[in-house]
Amino acid sequence: MKKVTPDMKISEILKLDRGLVPIFLNNGLYCLGCPSAIGESLKDACEVHGLDCEKLVNELNAYLEKNQ
């Protein structure tokens, strides 16, 4: 089963399932196509944007569980 972890790069996560995009956007993470998305971990992006990484990881994984 696919699973998101905080240390994954945003670009890696998006490759798992494009249906994850709205979850990022709904949580205020809009930099999905920027160069940082390639080299920045989800944890780092959440810290920069003041987001709750654990909440976002849980939402992303809930989506993946439901849609696999």
C-alpha positions as CSV (number, residue, x, y, z in Angstrom):
1,M,0.0,0.0,0.0
2,K,1.1,3.5,-0.8
3,K,1.8,5.6,2.3
4,V,2.9,9.2,2.8
5,T,5.6,10.1,5.3
6,P,6.8,13.5,6.4
7,D,10.2,13.0,5.0
8,M,8.9,12.4,1.4
9,K,9.4,15.0,-1.2
10,I,6.3,16.7,-2.4
11,S,7.0,15.6,-5.9
12,E,7.2,12.0,-4.8
13,I,3.8,12.3,-3.0
14,L,2.2,13.7,-6.1
15,K,3.4,10.8,-8.1
16,L,1.5,8.4,-5.9
17,D,-1.9,9.8,-6.9
18,R,-2.9,13.1,-8.6
19,G,-6.1,13.1,-6.5
20,L,-3.9,14.3,-3.6
21,V,-3.6,17.7,-5.1
22,P,-6.9,19.1,-3.7
23,I,-5.8,18.0,-0.2
24,F,-2.6,20.0,-0.5
25,L,-4.5,23.0,-1.8
26,N,-7.2,22.8,0.9
27,N,-4.5,22.8,3.6
28,G,-2.9,26.0,2.1
29,L,0.1,24.3,0.4
30,Y,0.0,25.8,-3.1
31,C,3.7,25.4,-4.1
32,L,3.1,22.0,-5.8
33,G,4.7,23.0,-9.1
34,C,7.5,25.2,-7.7
35,P,11.1,24.1,-7.7
36,S,11.0,23.6,-4.0
37,A,8.5,20.8,-4.4
38,I,11.2,18.7,-6.0
39,G,13.8,19.0,-3.2
40,E,11.7,19.9,-0.2
41,S,10.3,17.3,2.2
42,L,6.7,17.6,3.2
43,K,7.8,18.3,6.8
44,D,10.0,21.2,5.6
45,A,7.2,22.6,3.5
46,C,4.8,22.5,6.4
47,E,7.3,24.2,8.7
48,V,7.9,27.0,6.1
49,H,4.2,27.5,5.6
50,G,3.1,27.1,9.3
51,L,1.1,24.0,8.6
52,D,0.4,21.0,10.8
53,C,2.4,18.2,9.1
54,E,0.8,15.4,11.0
55,K,-2.7,16.5,10.1
56,L,-1.7,16.8,6.4
57,V,0.0,13.4,6.4
58,N,-3.1,11.8,8.0
59,E,-5.4,13.4,5.4
60,L,-3.2,12.3,2.5
61,N,-3.0,8.7,3.8
62,A,-6.7,8.6,4.5
63,Y,-7.3,9.5,0.8
64,L,-4.8,6.8,-0.3
65,E,-6.4,4.1,1.9
66,K,-9.9,5.0,0.5
67,N,-8.8,5.1,-3.2
68,Q,-6.5,2.1,-3.6
